[in-house]
Amino acid sequence: MLLPLIPPVVIVLAMQRAFVRGLVDSEK
């Protein structure tokens, strides 16, 4: 049942990681 929901979740997590990395890089 949850299989169709996995791709969007993976994309959101990837975007969050990229966003956090961008904030950390900008702070440096």
CYANA upper distance limits for C-alpha pairs under 8 A (distance plus 0.5 A):
  2 LEU  CA      6 ILE  CA      7.11
  3 LEU  CA      7 PRO  CA      8.47
  5 LEU  CA      9 VAL  CA      7.03
  6 ILE  CA     10 VAL  CA      6.69
  7 PRO  CA     11 ILE  CA      6.77
  8 PRO  CA     12 VAL  CA      6.68
  9 VAL  CA     13 LEU  CA      6.67
 10 VAL  CA     14 ALA  CA      6.62
 11 ILE  CA     15 MET  CA      6.65
 12 VAL  CA     16 GLN  CA      6.64
 13 LEU  CA     17 ARG  CA      6.70
 14 ALA  CA     18 ALA  CA      6.69
 15 MET  CA     19 PHE  CA      6.50
 16 GLN  CA     20 VAL  CA      6.61
 17 ARG  CA     21 ARG  CA      6.61
 18 ALA  CA     22 GLY  CA      6.65
 19 PHE  CA     23 LEU  CA      6.86
 20 VAL  CA     24 VAL  CA      6.72
 21 ARG  CA     25 ASP  CA      6.51
 22 GLY  CA     26 SER  CA      6.54
 23 LEU  CA     27 GLU  CA      6.68
 24 VAL  CA     28 LYS  CA      6.96
